Amino acid sequence: MSSENQEDVPPKSKPRLSCTKYFDALWFCYSPVHQMQQYYRLGSLDNCTGKWGALYDCLALKTKRVSEVEEILEAREKSQHHIWSFRTPNESKAYWKRLFGHLE
């Protein structure tokens, strides 16, 4: 590939922030299917406040500058706990022995 072809390719732009998934989640929250599931499982209907909050946060982010949005999203991502605990091979071996060593 020559250097001319590389210059023709536009730089990758970051994906735009979309509130569609939050709106869809809110819409589904008010559906009879979801409300009946909640009533069956918990004995009460869902007031969907969490979905409203998520949609409001997304719409509020849309009014900010791109640099501010990136900082906020990075901070949120860092504050979330990862579902997996990472271990070195030695830590993994010791953990496995502790859990399943009695089976050997």
Backbone torsions as a table, in degrees:
resi	resn	phi	psi	omega
1	MET	NA	131.1	-178.2
2	SER	-87.0	167.6	-178.6
3	SER	-69.6	-24.8	178.1
4	GLU	-64.8	-41.3	-179.0
5	ASN	-66.6	-33.1	-179.1
6	GLN	-70.4	-31.1	180.0
7	GLU	-72.5	-27.2	-178.3
8	ASP	-73.0	-22.7	-177.2
9	VAL	-78.8	122.2	179.1
10	PRO	-70.3	149.6	179.1
11	PRO	-64.5	148.5	-179.5
12	LYS	-68.3	128.3	177.2
13	SER	-92.9	151.2	179.9
14	LYS	-72.6	144.8	-179.9
15	PRO	-63.1	142.9	180.0
16	ARG	-73.5	149.5	177.6
17	LEU	-71.6	123.8	-178.5
18	SER	-117.5	133.5	179.0
19	CYS	-96.8	6.1	-176.8
20	THR	-59.6	-43.1	-177.5
21	LYS	-65.8	-32.5	178.1
22	TYR	-72.4	-38.1	176.7
23	PHE	-66.0	-42.7	178.3
24	ASP	-62.2	-40.7	178.9
25	ALA	-64.3	-40.3	177.6
26	LEU	-65.6	-43.0	179.2
27	TRP	-60.4	-45.7	179.8
28	PHE	-65.3	-33.9	-178.3
29	CYS	-59.4	-34.9	-179.5
30	TYR	-87.7	-0.2	-179.6
31	SER	-71.6	150.2	177.7
32	PRO	-59.0	-34.2	-180.0
33	VAL	-60.3	-51.2	-178.2
34	HIS	-65.3	-43.8	-178.0
35	GLN	-63.6	-38.7	178.4
36	MET	-70.5	-36.0	175.1
37	GLN	-60.9	-46.4	-179.7
38	GLN	-64.2	-40.6	179.9
39	TYR	-65.2	-40.6	179.7
40	TYR	-67.0	-44.1	-176.0
41	ARG	-77.4	-42.1	-171.7
42	LEU	-112.4	-15.2	-178.9
43	GLY	83.6	10.0	177.1
44	SER	-148.1	157.7	178.8
45	LEU	-81.4	155.4	-179.6
46	ASP	-86.8	129.8	177.8
47	ASN	-88.9	-3.8	172.0
48	CYS	62.9	25.2	-179.1
49	THR	-64.5	-35.2	178.0
50	GLY	-64.0	-38.4	178.9
51	LYS	-68.6	-39.4	176.7
52	TRP	-62.8	-42.6	-179.8
53	GLY	-62.4	-42.5	179.9
54	ALA	-64.9	-41.3	178.7
55	LEU	-66.0	-42.7	179.1
56	TYR	-62.3	-43.6	178.4
57	ASP	-60.4	-43.3	180.0
58	CYS	-63.2	-46.3	180.0
59	LEU	-65.3	-34.3	177.2
60	ALA	-66.9	-36.9	177.9
61	LEU	-65.6	-30.0	-179.6
62	LYS	-65.4	-21.6	-177.9
63	THR	-89.1	-4.7	-177.4
64	LYS	-96.3	164.9	177.0
65	ARG	-69.4	156.1	-177.4
66	VAL	-58.8	-41.6	-178.8
67	SER	-64.2	-39.9	178.3
68	GLU	-65.6	-41.6	-179.5
69	VAL	-62.3	-43.9	179.4
70	GLU	-60.8	-43.5	179.5
71	GLU	-62.8	-44.6	-178.7
72	ILE	-64.0	-45.3	-179.0
73	LEU	-66.2	-38.2	177.2
74	GLU	-64.8	-41.6	178.9
75	ALA	-63.8	-40.7	177.6
76	ARG	-64.3	-41.2	-179.2
77	GLU	-65.1	-39.9	179.7
78	LYS	-69.2	-30.7	-177.7
79	SER	-77.8	-18.1	179.2
80	GLN	-76.8	140.1	178.0
81	HIS	-83.1	139.5	178.6
82	HIS	-77.3	143.3	-176.0
83	ILE	-76.4	-17.5	179.8
84	TRP	-104.9	146.7	172.0
85	SER	-103.7	122.7	-177.1
86	PHE	-86.4	135.5	-179.2
87	ARG	-131.4	152.5	173.1
88	THR	-75.5	165.8	178.1
89	PRO	-56.6	-38.9	179.4
90	ASN	-67.9	-40.9	177.1
91	GLU	-63.8	-39.9	178.6
92	SER	-62.1	-43.6	-179.6
93	LYS	-63.1	-43.9	179.5
94	ALA	-65.4	-40.6	179.5
95	TYR	-65.0	-42.4	179.1
96	TRP	-62.8	-44.3	178.3
97	LYS	-60.7	-42.0	-178.8
98	ARG	-64.4	-39.5	-178.8
99	LEU	-79.2	-43.4	-169.9
100	PHE	-121.9	12.5	-178.4
101	GLY	-64.1	-28.0	-178.8
102	HIS	-70.4	-14.2	-178.4
103	LEU	-83.7	-15.3	-176.6
104	GLU	-78.5	NA	NA
